[in-house]
Amino acid sequence: MRVMELFLTPAEAIGAAPAKVCRSSRPNSELPASWVASCKSQGLRSRSGSKSHKLGKSPKSRVKVGGKKIKGKKYGGPLPDYS
């Protein structure tokens, strides 16, 4: 076990979510919101909602991302960062 895991609860640990947590079967409701967002951006958990994004250059490249595991731009994926 890591020292961070011994002394901090998941809500107190700040930073990117560990891949082990992202791949676990724990529901999103049990994880901190920042970790859920991090897992989705890393492409380790599926996205939710009916939002569509343009993932390519052609007009036909618009894709609904709900239910798909698509990486964010920060982690080498095609999904842009709008923040």
PDB file with SEQRES, HELIX, SHEET and CRYST1 records, atoms N, CA, C and O in Angstrom:
SEQRES   1 A   83  MET ARG VAL MET GLU LEU PHE LEU THR PRO ALA GLU ALA          
SEQRES   2 A   83  ILE GLY ALA ALA PRO ALA LYS VAL CYS ARG SER SER ARG          
SEQRES   3 A   83  PRO ASN SER GLU LEU PRO ALA SER TRP VAL ALA SER CYS          
SEQRES   4 A   83  LYS SER GLN GLY LEU ARG SER ARG SER GLY SER LYS SER          
SEQRES   5 A   83  HIS LYS LEU GLY LYS SER PRO LYS SER ARG VAL LYS VAL          
SEQRES   6 A   83  GLY GLY LYS LYS ILE LYS GLY LYS LYS TYR GLY GLY PRO          
SEQRES   7 A   83  LEU PRO ASP TYR SER                                          
HELIX    1 AA1 VAL A    3  PHE A    7  1                                   5    
HELIX    2 AA2 ALA A   19  ARG A   23  1                                   5    
HELIX    3 AA3 ASN A   28  GLU A   30  5                                   3    
HELIX    4 AA4 ALA A   33  GLN A   42  1                                  10    
HELIX    5 AA5 PRO A   59  SER A   61  5                                   3    
HELIX    6 AA6 LYS A   73  TYR A   75  5                                   3    
SHEET    1 AA1 2 SER A  52  LYS A  54  0                                        
SHEET    2 AA1 2 ARG A  62  LYS A  64 -1                                        
CRYST1    1.000    1.000    1.000  90.00  90.00  90.00 P 1           1          
ATOM      1  N   MET A   1       0.825  -1.188   0.000  1.00  0.00           N  
ATOM      2  CA  MET A   1       0.000   0.000   0.000  1.00  0.00           C  
ATOM      3  C   MET A   1       0.866   1.247   0.000  1.00  0.00           C  
ATOM      4  O   MET A   1       1.955   1.277   0.572  1.00  0.00           O  
ATOM      5  N   ARG A   2       0.363   2.243  -0.639  1.00  0.00           N  
ATOM      6  CA  ARG A   2       1.079   3.505  -0.644  1.00  0.00           C  
ATOM      7  C   ARG A   2       0.755   4.280   0.626  1.00  0.00           C  
ATOM      8  O   ARG A   2      -0.270   4.048   1.267  1.00  0.00           O  
ATOM      9  N   VAL A   3       1.632   5.190   0.976  1.00  0.00           N  
ATOM     10  CA  VAL A   3       1.428   6.007   2.162  1.00  0.00           C  
ATOM     11  C   VAL A   3       0.157   6.835   2.011  1.00  0.00           C  
ATOM     12  O   VAL A   3      -0.591   7.008   2.974  1.00  0.00           O  
ATOM     13  N   MET A   4      -0.088   7.346   0.808  1.00  0.00           N  
ATOM     14  CA  MET A   4      -1.271   8.166   0.566  1.00  0.00           C  
ATOM     15  C   MET A   4      -2.548   7.374   0.850  1.00  0.00           C  
ATOM     16  O   MET A   4      -3.503   7.922   1.400  1.00  0.00           O  
ATOM     17  N   GLU A   5      -2.572   6.100   0.483  1.00  0.00           N  
ATOM     18  CA  GLU A   5      -3.740   5.275   0.697  1.00  0.00           C  
ATOM     19  C   GLU A   5      -3.971   4.990   2.178  1.00  0.00           C  
ATOM     20  O   GLU A   5      -5.110   4.772   2.591  1.00  0.00           O  
ATOM     21  N   LEU A   6      -2.924   4.987   2.973  1.00  0.00           N  
ATOM     22  CA  LEU A   6      -3.054   4.701   4.399  1.00  0.00           C  
ATOM     23  C   LEU A   6      -3.658   5.865   5.172  1.00  0.00           C  
ATOM     24  O   LEU A   6      -4.472   5.658   6.072  1.00  0.00           O  
ATOM     25  N   PHE A   7      -3.269   7.072   4.831  1.00  0.00           N  
ATOM     26  CA  PHE A   7      -3.645   8.220   5.645  1.00  0.00           C  
ATOM     27  C   PHE A   7      -4.734   9.093   5.058  1.00  0.00           C  
ATOM     28  O   PHE A   7      -5.355   9.858   5.796  1.00  0.00           O  
ATOM     29  N   LEU A   8      -4.990   9.013   3.781  1.00  0.00           N  
ATOM     30  CA  LEU A   8      -5.985   9.878   3.162  1.00  0.00           C  
ATOM     31  C   LEU A   8      -7.174   9.080   2.651  1.00  0.00           C  
ATOM     32  O   LEU A   8      -7.019   7.981   2.119  1.00  0.00           O  
ATOM     33  N   THR A   9      -8.339   9.637   2.817  1.00  0.00           N  
ATOM     34  CA  THR A   9      -9.521   9.041   2.200  1.00  0.00           C  
ATOM     35  C   THR A   9      -9.559   9.505   0.753  1.00  0.00           C  
ATOM     36  O   THR A   9      -8.907  10.498   0.432  1.00  0.00           O  
ATOM     37  N   PRO A  10     -10.291   8.837  -0.144  1.00  0.00           N  
ATOM     38  CA  PRO A  10     -10.321   9.253  -1.542  1.00  0.00           C  
ATOM     39  C   PRO A  10     -10.730  10.708  -1.746  1.00  0.00           C  
ATOM     40  O   PRO A  10     -10.243  11.351  -2.675  1.00  0.00           O  
ATOM     41  N   ALA A  11     -11.603  11.236  -0.911  1.00  0.00           N  
ATOM     42  CA  ALA A  11     -12.044  12.619  -1.076  1.00  0.00           C  
ATOM     43  C   ALA A  11     -10.931  13.614  -0.744  1.00  0.00           C  
ATOM     44  O   ALA A  11     -10.935  14.735  -1.253  1.00  0.00           O  
ATOM     45  N   GLU A  12      -9.980  13.217   0.104  1.00  0.00           N  
ATOM     46  CA  GLU A  12      -8.905  14.125   0.496  1.00  0.00           C  
ATOM     47  C   GLU A  12      -7.706  14.057  -0.448  1.00  0.00           C  
ATOM     48  O   GLU A  12      -6.897  14.984  -0.478  1.00  0.00           O  
ATOM     49  N   ALA A  13      -7.583  12.997  -1.204  1.00  0.00           N  
ATOM     50  CA  ALA A  13      -6.446  12.846  -2.112  1.00  0.00           C  
ATOM     51  C   ALA A  13      -6.694  13.712  -3.346  1.00  0.00           C  
ATOM     52  O   ALA A  13      -7.711  13.571  -4.025  1.00  0.00           O  
ATOM     53  N   ILE A  14      -5.755  14.602  -3.621  1.00  0.00           N  
ATOM     54  CA  ILE A  14      -5.918  15.537  -4.729  1.00  0.00           C  
ATOM     55  C   ILE A  14      -5.013  15.106  -5.873  1.00  0.00           C  
ATOM     56  O   ILE A  14      -3.903  14.624  -5.649  1.00  0.00           O  
ATOM     57  N   GLY A  15      -5.489  15.282  -7.092  1.00  0.00           N  
ATOM     58  CA  GLY A  15      -4.697  14.965  -8.264  1.00  0.00           C  
ATOM     59  C   GLY A  15      -5.433  13.997  -9.162  1.00  0.00           C  
ATOM     60  O   GLY A  15      -6.610  13.702  -8.956  1.00  0.00           O  
ATOM     61  N   ALA A  16      -4.725  13.510 -10.157  1.00  0.00           N  
ATOM     62  CA  ALA A  16      -5.324  12.567 -11.102  1.00  0.00           C  
ATOM     63  C   ALA A  16      -5.671  11.269 -10.390  1.00  0.00           C  
ATOM     64  O   ALA A  16      -4.965  10.829  -9.483  1.00  0.00           O  
ATOM     65  N   ALA A  17      -6.758  10.672 -10.814  1.00  0.00           N  
ATOM     66  CA  ALA A  17      -7.211   9.425 -10.198  1.00  0.00           C  
ATOM     67  C   ALA A  17      -6.275   8.283 -10.583  1.00  0.00           C  
ATOM     68  O   ALA A  17      -5.843   8.206 -11.733  1.00  0.00           O  
ATOM     69  N   PRO A  18      -5.958   7.402  -9.650  1.00  0.00           N  
ATOM     70  CA  PRO A  18      -5.130   6.243  -9.968  1.00  0.00           C  
ATOM     71  C   PRO A  18      -5.863   5.307 -10.936  1.00  0.00           C  
ATOM     72  O   PRO A  18      -7.078   5.138 -10.843  1.00  0.00           O  
ATOM     73  N   ALA A  19      -5.136   4.720 -11.838  1.00  0.00           N  
ATOM     74  CA  ALA A  19      -5.740   3.828 -12.834  1.00  0.00           C  
ATOM     75  C   ALA A  19      -6.429   2.640 -12.177  1.00  0.00           C  
ATOM     76  O   ALA A  19      -7.434   2.142 -12.683  1.00  0.00           O  
ATOM     77  N   LYS A  20      -5.893   2.191 -11.062  1.00  0.00           N  
ATOM     78  CA  LYS A  20      -6.488   1.050 -10.349  1.00  0.00           C  
ATOM     79  C   LYS A  20      -7.916   1.383  -9.904  1.00  0.00           C  
ATOM     80  O   LYS A  20      -8.808   0.540  -9.991  1.00  0.00           O  
ATOM     81  N   VAL A  21      -8.124   2.593  -9.436  1.00  0.00           N  
ATOM     82  CA  VAL A  21      -9.451   3.029  -9.005  1.00  0.00           C  
ATOM     83  C   VAL A  21     -10.372   3.185 -10.212  1.00  0.00           C  
ATOM     84  O   VAL A  21     -11.547   2.824 -10.154  1.00  0.00           O  
ATOM     85  N   CYS A  22      -9.842   3.715 -11.288  1.00  0.00           N  
ATOM     86  CA  CYS A  22     -10.654   3.929 -12.490  1.00  0.00           C  
ATOM     87  C   CYS A  22     -11.146   2.614 -13.090  1.00  0.00           C  
ATOM     88  O   CYS A  22     -12.261   2.541 -13.605  1.00  0.00           O  
ATOM     89  N   ARG A  23     -10.318   1.585 -13.021  1.00  0.00           N  
ATOM     90  CA  ARG A  23     -10.685   0.289 -13.602  1.00  0.00           C  
ATOM     91  C   ARG A  23     -11.525  -0.565 -12.652  1.00  0.00           C  
ATOM     92  O   ARG A  23     -12.042  -1.611 -13.045  1.00  0.00           O  
ATOM     93  N   SER A  24     -11.658  -0.122 -11.413  1.00  0.00           N  
ATOM     94  CA  SER A  24     -12.401  -0.911 -10.428  1.00  0.00           C  
ATOM     95  C   SER A  24     -13.896  -0.884 -10.737  1.00  0.00           C  
ATOM     96  O   SER A  24     -14.358  -0.104 -11.570  1.00  0.00           O  
ATOM     97  N   SER A  25     -14.631  -1.736 -10.060  1.00  0.00           N  
ATOM     98  CA  SER A  25     -16.075  -1.814 -10.280  1.00  0.00           C  
ATOM     99  C   SER A  25     -16.850  -0.896  -9.348  1.00  0.00           C  
ATOM    100  O   SER A  25     -18.076  -0.978  -9.277  1.00  0.00           O  
ATOM    101  N   ARG A  26     -16.155  -0.030  -8.637  1.00  0.00           N  
ATOM    102  CA  ARG A  26     -16.835   0.914  -7.746  1.00  0.00           C  
ATOM    103  C   ARG A  26     -17.674   1.870  -8.576  1.00  0.00           C  
ATOM    104  O   ARG A  26     -17.188   2.379  -9.587  1.00  0.00           O  
ATOM    105  N   PRO A  27     -18.911   2.132  -8.189  1.00  0.00           N  
ATOM    106  CA  PRO A  27     -19.757   3.048  -8.954  1.00  0.00           C  
ATOM    107  C   PRO A  27     -19.252   4.489  -8.849  1.00  0.00           C  
ATOM    108  O   PRO A  27     -18.551   4.846  -7.902  1.00  0.00           O  
ATOM    109  N   ASN A  28     -19.616   5.299  -9.829  1.00  0.00           N  
ATOM    110  CA  ASN A  28     -19.194   6.698  -9.845  1.00  0.00           C  
ATOM    111  C   ASN A  28     -19.674   7.452  -8.614  1.00  0.00           C  
ATOM    112  O   ASN A  28     -19.026   8.402  -8.175  1.00  0.00           O  
ATOM    113  N   SER A  29     -20.799   7.037  -8.059  1.00  0.00           N  
ATOM    114  CA  SER A  29     -21.355   7.737  -6.896  1.00  0.00           C  
ATOM    115  C   SER A  29     -20.485   7.580  -5.652  1.00  0.00           C  
ATOM    116  O   SER A  29     -20.593   8.388  -4.729  1.00  0.00           O  
ATOM    117  N   GLU A  30     -19.632   6.569  -5.603  1.00  0.00           N  
ATOM    118  CA  GLU A  30     -18.756   6.363  -4.445  1.00  0.00           C  
ATOM    119  C   GLU A  30     -17.410   7.068  -4.592  1.00  0.00           C  
ATOM    120  O   GLU A  30     -16.651   7.143  -3.625  1.00  0.00           O  
ATOM    121  N   LEU A  31     -17.101   7.579  -5.766  1.00  0.00           N  
ATOM    122  CA  LEU A  31     -15.818   8.241  -6.003  1.00  0.00           C  
ATOM    123  C   LEU A  31     -15.992   9.756  -5.971  1.00  0.00           C  
ATOM    124  O   LEU A  31     -17.076  10.258  -6.267  1.00  0.00           O  
ATOM    125  N   PRO A  32     -14.939  10.490  -5.616  1.00  0.00           N  
ATOM    126  CA  PRO A  32     -15.014  11.949  -5.689  1.00  0.00           C  
ATOM    127  C   PRO A  32     -15.233  12.404  -7.140  1.00  0.00           C  
ATOM    128  O   PRO A  32     -14.760  11.763  -8.078  1.00  0.00           O  
ATOM    129  N   ALA A  33     -15.941  13.496  -7.306  1.00  0.00           N  
ATOM    130  CA  ALA A  33     -16.285  13.984  -8.646  1.00  0.00           C  
ATOM    131  C   ALA A  33     -15.042  14.260  -9.491  1.00  0.00           C  
ATOM    132  O   ALA A  33     -15.049  14.020 -10.698  1.00  0.00           O  
ATOM    133  N   SER A  34     -13.982  14.759  -8.868  1.00  0.00           N  
ATOM    134  CA  SER A  34     -12.772  15.060  -9.633  1.00  0.00           C  
ATOM    135  C   SER A  34     -12.120  13.782 -10.156  1.00  0.00           C  
ATOM    136  O   SER A  34     -11.550  13.774 -11.247  1.00  0.00           O  
ATOM    137  N   TRP A  35     -12.206  12.699  -9.373  1.00  0.00           N  
ATOM    138  CA  TRP A  35     -11.650  11.427  -9.828  1.00  0.00           C  
ATOM    139  C   TRP A  35     -12.475  10.851 -10.966  1.00  0.00           C  
ATOM    140  O   TRP A  35     -11.913  10.281 -11.902  1.00  0.00           O  
ATOM    141  N   VAL A  36     -13.790  10.985 -10.907  1.00  0.00           N  
ATOM    142  CA  VAL A  36     -14.650  10.483 -11.984  1.00  0.00           C  
ATOM    143  C   VAL A  36     -14.316  11.224 -13.278  1.00  0.00           C  
ATOM    144  O   VAL A  36     -14.194  10.606 -14.336  1.00  0.00           O  
ATOM    145  N   ALA A  37     -14.169  12.541 -13.193  1.00  0.00           N  
ATOM    146  CA  ALA A  37     -13.816  13.332 -14.372  1.00  0.00           C  
ATOM    147  C   ALA A  37     -12.438  12.937 -14.900  1.00  0.00           C  
ATOM    148  O   ALA A  37     -12.238  12.858 -16.112  1.00  0.00           O  
ATOM    149  N   SER A  38     -11.495  12.692 -14.004  1.00  0.00           N  
ATOM    150  CA  SER A  38     -10.151  12.287 -14.402  1.00  0.00           C  
ATOM    151  C   SER A  38     -10.174  10.921 -15.089  1.00  0.00           C  
ATOM    152  O   SER A  38      -9.491  10.718 -16.093  1.00  0.00           O  
ATOM    153  N   CYS A  39     -10.952   9.995 -14.554  1.00  0.00           N  
ATOM    154  CA  CYS A  39     -11.063   8.653 -15.149  1.00  0.00           C  
ATOM    155  C   CYS A  39     -11.642   8.737 -16.557  1.00  0.00           C  
ATOM    156  O   CYS A  39     -11.178   8.048 -17.466  1.00  0.00           O  
ATOM    157  N   LYS A  40     -12.653   9.578 -16.736  1.00  0.00           N  
ATOM    158  CA  LYS A  40     -13.264   9.745 -18.057  1.00  0.00           C  
ATOM    159  C   LYS A  40     -12.262  10.359 -19.034  1.00  0.00           C  
ATOM    160  O   LYS A  40     -12.182   9.942 -20.190  1.00  0.00           O  
ATOM    161  N   SER A  41     -11.502  11.343 -18.573  1.00  0.00           N  
ATOM    162  CA  SER A  41     -10.521  11.983 -19.436  1.00  0.00           C  
ATOM    163  C   SER A  41      -9.391  11.033 -19.826  1.00  0.00           C  
ATOM    164  O   SER A  41      -8.846  11.130 -20.926  1.00  0.00           O  
ATOM    165  N   GLN A  42      -9.042  10.119 -18.927  1.00  0.00           N  
ATOM    166  CA  GLN A  42      -8.005   9.133 -19.226  1.00  0.00           C  
ATOM    167  C   GLN A  42      -8.527   8.020 -20.129  1.00  0.00           C  
ATOM    168  O   GLN A  42      -7.745   7.209 -20.626  1.00  0.00           O  
ATOM    169  N   GLY A  43      -9.834   7.976 -20.343  1.00  0.00           N  
ATOM    170  CA  GLY A  43     -10.423   6.947 -21.190  1.00  0.00           C  
ATOM    171  C   GLY A  43     -10.604   5.620 -20.479  1.00  0.00           C  
ATOM    172  O   GLY A  43     -10.705   4.582 -21.132  1.00  0.00           O  
ATOM    173  N   LEU A  44     -10.647   5.631 -19.152  1.00  0.00           N  
ATOM    174  CA  LEU A  44     -10.766   4.402 -18.384  1.00  0.00           C  
ATOM    175  C   LEU A  44     -12.197   4.138 -17.904  1.00  0.00           C  
ATOM    176  O   LEU A  44     -12.511   3.027 -17.477  1.00  0.00           O  
ATOM    177  N   ARG A  45     -13.055   5.144 -17.972  1.00  0.00           N  
ATOM    178  CA  ARG A  45     -14.481   4.995 -17.656  1.00  0.00           C  
ATOM    179  C   ARG A  45     -15.281   5.603 -18.787  1.00  0.00           C  
ATOM    180  O   ARG A  45     -14.846   6.560 -19.428  1.00  0.00           O  
ATOM    181  N   SER A  46     -16.451   5.042 -19.026  1.00  0.00           N  
ATOM    182  CA  SER A  46     -17.264   5.543 -20.131  1.00  0.00           C  
ATOM    183  C   SER A  46     -17.904   6.874 -19.766  1.00  0.00           C  
ATOM    184  O   SER A  46     -18.178   7.153 -18.598  1.00  0.00           O  
ATOM    185  N   ARG A  47     -18.131   7.672 -20.770  1.00  0.00           N  
ATOM    186  CA  ARG A  47     -18.740   8.983 -20.587  1.00  0.00           C  
ATOM    187  C   ARG A  47     -20.250   8.846 -20.555  1.00  0.00           C  
ATOM    188  O   ARG A  47     -20.803   7.846 -21.013  1.00  0.00           O  
ATOM    189  N   SER A  48     -20.913   9.852 -20.014  1.00  0.00           N  
ATOM    190  CA  SER A  48     -22.368   9.823 -19.930  1.00  0.00           C  
ATOM    191  C   SER A  48     -22.942  11.062 -20.622  1.00  0.00           C  
ATOM    192  O   SER A  48     -22.227  12.033 -20.868  1.00  0.00           O  
ATOM    193  N   GLY A  49     -24.220  11.016 -20.928  1.00  0.00           N  
ATOM    194  CA  GLY A  49     -24.889  12.156 -21.542  1.00  0.00           C  
ATOM    195  C   GLY A  49     -25.014  12.003 -23.043  1.00  0.00           C  
ATOM    196  O   GLY A  49     -24.470  11.070 -23.634  1.00  0.00           O  
ATOM    197  N   SER A  50     -25.735  12.924 -23.651  1.00  0.00           N  
ATOM    198  CA  SER A  50     -25.977  12.850 -25.096  1.00  0.00           C  
ATOM    199  C   SER A  50     -25.227  13.943 -25.851  1.00  0.00           C  
ATOM    200  O   SER A  50     -25.597  14.277 -26.977  1.00  0.00           O  
ATOM    201  N   LYS A  51     -24.189  14.498 -25.254  1.00  0.00           N  
ATOM    202  CA  LYS A  51     -23.384  15.537 -25.889  1.00  0.00           C  
ATOM    203  C   LYS A  51     -22.622  14.962 -27.071  1.00  0.00           C  
ATOM    204  O   LYS A  51     -22.066  13.867 -26.987  1.00  0.00           O  
ATOM    205  N   SER A  52     -22.598  15.703 -28.171  1.00  0.00           N  
ATOM    206  CA  SER A  52     -21.834  15.248 -29.328  1.00  0.00           C  
ATOM    207  C   SER A  52     -20.663  16.194 -29.564  1.00  0.00           C  
ATOM    208  O   SER A  52     -20.751  17.395 -29.306  1.00  0.00           O  
ATOM    209  N   HIS A  53     -19.574  15.633 -30.056  1.00  0.00           N  
ATOM    210  CA  HIS A  53     -18.361  16.404 -30.334  1.00  0.00           C  
ATOM    211  C   HIS A  53     -17.861  16.069 -31.725  1.00  0.00           C  
ATOM    212  O   HIS A  53     -18.092  14.974 -32.238  1.00  0.00           O  
ATOM    213  N   LYS A  54     -17.172  17.027 -32.327  1.00  0.00           N  
ATOM    214  CA  LYS A  54     -16.530  16.800 -33.604  1.00  0.00           C  
ATOM    215  C   LYS A  54     -15.149  16.222 -33.331  1.00  0.00           C  
ATOM    216  O   LYS A  54     -14.303  16.886 -32.732  1.00  0.00           O  
ATOM    217  N   LEU A  55     -14.918  14.992 -33.765  1.00  0.00           N  
ATOM    218  CA  LEU A  55     -13.650  14.330 -33.468  1.00  0.00           C  
ATOM    219  C   LEU A  55     -12.719  14.273 -34.669  1.00  0.00           C  
ATOM    220  O   LEU A  55     -11.618  13.731 -34.568  1.00  0.00           O  
ATOM    221  N   GLY A  56     -13.130  14.809 -35.782  1.00  0.00           N  
ATOM    222  CA  GLY A  56     -12.289  14.815 -36.968  1.00  0.00           C  
ATOM    223  C   GLY A  56     -12.498  16.093 -37.751  1.00  0.00           C  
ATOM    224  O   GLY A  56     -13.129  17.030 -37.261  1.00  0.00           O  
ATOM    225  N   LYS A  57     -11.971  16.138 -38.969  1.00  0.00           N  
ATOM    226  CA  LYS A  57     -12.067  17.348 -39.780  1.00  0.00           C  
ATOM    227  C   LYS A  57     -13.293  17.379 -40.680  1.00  0.00           C  
ATOM    228  O   LYS A  57     -13.756  18.454 -41.061  1.00  0.00           O  
ATOM    229  N   SER A  58     -13.820  16.214 -41.020  1.00  0.00           N  
ATOM    230  CA  SER A  58     -14.958  16.187 -41.934  1.00  0.00           C  
ATOM    231  C   SER A  58     -16.247  16.540 -41.199  1.00  0.00           C  
ATOM    232  O   SER A  58     -16.328  16.359 -39.984  1.00  0.00           O  
ATOM    233  N   PRO A  59     -17.258  17.038 -41.911  1.00  0.00           N  
ATOM    234  CA  PRO A  59     -18.534  17.381 -41.270  1.00  0.00           C  
ATOM    235  C   PRO A  59     -19.259  16.161 -40.705  1.00  0.00           C  
ATOM    236  O   PRO A  59     -20.128  16.306 -39.844  1.00  0.00           O  
ATOM    237  N   LYS A  60     -18.918  14.972 -41.172  1.00  0.00           N  
ATOM    238  CA  LYS A  60     -19.582  13.751 -40.713  1.00  0.00           C  
ATOM    239  C   LYS A  60     -18.901  13.156 -39.485  1.00  0.00           C  
ATOM    240  O   LYS A  60     -19.263  12.064 -39.047  1.00  0.00           O  
ATOM    241  N   SER A  61     -17.928  13.855 -38.929  1.00  0.00           N  
ATOM    242  CA  SER A  61     -17.170  13.299 -37.817  1.00  0.00           C  
ATOM    243  C   SER A  61     -17.794  13.609 -36.461  1.00  0.00           C  
ATOM    244  O   SER A  61     -17.172  13.363 -35.428  1.00  0.00           O  
ATOM    245  N   ARG A  62     -19.010  14.144 -36.449  1.00  0.00           N  
ATOM    246  CA  ARG A  62     -19.682  14.446 -35.184  1.00  0.00           C  
ATOM    247  C   ARG A  62     -20.185  13.150 -34.556  1.00  0.00           C  
ATOM    248  O   ARG A  62     -20.909  12.379 -35.185  1.00  0.00           O  
ATOM    249  N   VAL A  63     -19.783  12.924 -33.290  1.00  0.00           N  
ATOM    250  CA  VAL A  63     -20.069  11.663 -32.610  1.00  0.00           C  
ATOM    251  C   VAL A  63     -20.654  11.950 -31.228  1.00  0.00           C  
ATOM    252  O   VAL A  63     -20.169  12.829 -30.515  1.00  0.00           O  
ATOM    253  N   LYS A  64     -21.694  11.210 -30.853  1.00  0.00           N  
ATOM    254  CA  LYS A  64     -22.203  11.290 -29.480  1.00  0.00           C  
ATOM    255  C   LYS A  64     -21.267  10.480 -28.597  1.00  0.00           C  
ATOM    256  O   LYS A  64     -20.983   9.316 -28.882  1.00  0.00           O  
ATOM    257  N   VAL A  65     -20.792  11.097 -27.530  1.00  0.00           N  
ATOM    258  CA  VAL A  65     -19.772  10.455 -26.704  1.00  0.00           C  
ATOM    259  C   VAL A  65     -20.349   9.659 -25.540  1.00  0.00           C  
ATOM    260  O   VAL A  65     -19.595   8.975 -24.847  1.00  0.00           O  
ATOM    261  N   GLY A  66     -21.641   9.720 -25.302  1.00  0.00           N  
ATOM    262  CA  GLY A  66     -22.256   8.985 -24.202  1.00  0.00           C  
ATOM    263  C   GLY A  66     -22.072   7.486 -24.356  1.00  0.00           C  
ATOM    264  O   GLY A  66     -22.350   6.924 -25.416  1.00  0.00           O  
ATOM    265  N   GLY A  67     -21.601   6.838 -23.294  1.00  0.00           N  
ATOM    266  CA  GLY A  67     -21.409   5.395 -23.298  1.00  0.00           C  
ATOM    267  C   GLY A  67     -20.118   4.925 -23.928  1.00  0.00           C  
ATOM    268  O   GLY A  67     -19.876   3.721 -24.010  1.00  0.00           O  
ATOM    269  N   LYS A  68     -19.278   5.853 -24.378  1.00  0.00           N  
ATOM    270  CA  LYS A  68     -18.015   5.481 -25.025  1.00  0.00           C  
ATOM    271  C   LYS A  68     -16.835   5.872 -24.141  1.00  0.00           C  
ATOM    272  O   LYS A  68     -16.907   6.829 -23.371  1.00  0.00           O  
ATOM    273  N   LYS A  69     -15.763   5.120 -24.267  1.00  0.00           N  
ATOM    274  CA  LYS A  69     -14.524   5.439 -23.558  1.00  0.00           C  
ATOM    275  C   LYS A  69     -13.619   6.193 -24.524  1.00  0.00           C  
ATOM    276  O   LYS A  69     -12.884   5.582 -25.300  1.00  0.00           O  
ATOM    277  N   ILE A  70     -13.675   7.521 -24.476  1.00  0.00           N  
ATOM    278  CA  ILE A  70     -12.886   8.366 -25.368  1.00  0.00           C  
ATOM    279  C   ILE A  70     -11.948   9.211 -24.514  1.00  0.00           C  
ATOM    280  O   ILE A  70     -12.383   9.868 -23.568  1.00  0.00           O  
ATOM    281  N   LYS A  71     -10.663   9.191 -24.849  1.00  0.00           N  
ATOM    282  CA  LYS A  71      -9.675   9.968 -24.108  1.00  0.00           C  
ATOM    283  C   LYS A  71      -9.803  11.450 -24.419  1.00  0.00           C  
ATOM    284  O   LYS A  71     -10.213  11.843 -25.512  1.00  0.00           O  
ATOM    285  N   GLY A  72      -9.444  12.263 -23.433  1.00  0.00           N  
ATOM    286  CA  GLY A  72      -9.364  13.695 -23.616  1.00  0.00           C  
ATOM    287  C   GLY A  72      -8.041  14.079 -24.267  1.00  0.00           C  
ATOM    288  O   GLY A  72      -7.114  13.270 -24.323  1.00  0.00           O  
ATOM    289  N   LYS A  73      -7.954  15.300 -24.752  1.00  0.00           N  
ATOM    290  CA  LYS A  73      -6.762  15.798 -25.448  1.00  0.00           C  
ATOM    291  C   LYS A  73      -5.509  15.709 -24.575  1.00  0.00           C  
ATOM    292  O   LYS A  73      -4.423  15.423 -25.079  1.00  0.00           O  
ATOM    293  N   LYS A  74      -5.651  15.951 -23.277  1.00  0.00           N  
ATOM    294  CA  LYS A  74      -4.508  15.932 -22.353  1.00  0.00           C  
ATOM    295  C   LYS A  74      -3.850  14.555 -22.294  1.00  0.00           C  
ATOM    296  O   LYS A  74      -2.643  14.457 -22.075  1.00  0.00           O  
ATOM    297  N   TYR A  75      -4.623  13.500 -22.486  1.00  0.00           N  
ATOM    298  CA  TYR A  75      -4.117  12.132 -22.408  1.00  0.00           C  
ATOM    299  C   TYR A  75      -3.936  11.503 -23.783  1.00  0.00           C  
ATOM    300  O   TYR A  75      -3.879  10.279 -23.892  1.00  0.00           O  
ATOM    301  N   GLY A  76      -3.844  12.309 -24.829  1.00  0.00           N  
ATOM    302  CA  GLY A  76      -3.558  11.796 -26.153  1.00  0.00           C  
ATOM    303  C   GLY A  76      -4.769  11.368 -26.960  1.00  0.00           C  
ATOM    304  O   GLY A  76      -4.624  10.639 -27.941  1.00  0.00           O  
ATOM    305  N   GLY A  77      -5.951  11.800 -26.574  1.00  0.00           N  
ATOM    306  CA  GLY A  77      -7.152  11.440 -27.292  1.00  0.00           C  
ATOM    307  C   GLY A  77      -7.662  12.581 -28.176  1.00  0.00           C  
ATOM    308  O   GLY A  77      -7.085  13.669 -28.184  1.00  0.00           O  
ATOM    309  N   PRO A  78      -8.732  12.334 -28.910  1.00  0.00           N  
ATOM    310  CA  PRO A  78      -9.250  13.339 -29.836  1.00  0.00           C  
ATOM    311  C   PRO A  78     -10.213  14.348 -29.222  1.00  0.00           C  
ATOM    312  O   PRO A  78     -10.506  15.366 -29.849  1.00  0.00           O  
ATOM    313  N   LEU A  79     -10.712  14.096 -28.019  1.00  0.00           N  
ATOM    314  CA  LEU A  79     -11.736  14.953 -27.431  1.00  0.00           C  
ATOM    315  C   LEU A  79     -11.115  16.253 -26.932  1.00  0.00           C  
ATOM    316  O   LEU A  79     -10.220  16.215 -26.087  1.00  0.00           O  
ATOM    317  N   PRO A  80     -11.568  17.404 -27.433  1.00  0.00           N  
ATOM    318  CA  PRO A  80     -10.958  18.682 -27.048  1.00  0.00           C  
ATOM    319  C   PRO A  80     -11.281  19.078 -25.619  1.00  0.00           C  
ATOM    320  O   PRO A  80     -12.262  18.618 -25.034  1.00  0.00           O  
ATOM    321  N   ASP A  81     -10.436  19.943 -25.065  1.00  0.00           N  
ATOM    322  CA  ASP A  81     -10.628  20.476 -23.715  1.00  0.00           C  
ATOM    323  C   ASP A  81     -11.215  21.878 -23.862  1.00  0.00           C  
ATOM    324  O   ASP A  81     -10.608  22.744 -24.492  1.00  0.00           O  
ATOM    325  N   TYR A  82     -12.382  22.098 -23.289  1.00  0.00           N  
ATOM    326  CA  TYR A  82     -13.075  23.382 -23.429  1.00  0.00           C  
ATOM    327  C   TYR A  82     -12.924  24.290 -22.222  1.00  0.00           C  
ATOM    328  O   TYR A  82     -13.575  25.334 -22.163  1.00  0.00           O  
ATOM    329  N   SER A  83     -12.086  23.928 -21.257  1.00  0.00           N  
ATOM    330  CA  SER A  83     -11.967  24.762 -20.063  1.00  0.00           C  
ATOM    331  C   SER A  83     -11.059  25.951 -20.286  1.00  0.00           C  
ATOM    332  O   SER A  83     -10.855  26.752 -19.373  1.00  0.00           O  
TER     333      SER A  83                                                      
END                                                                             
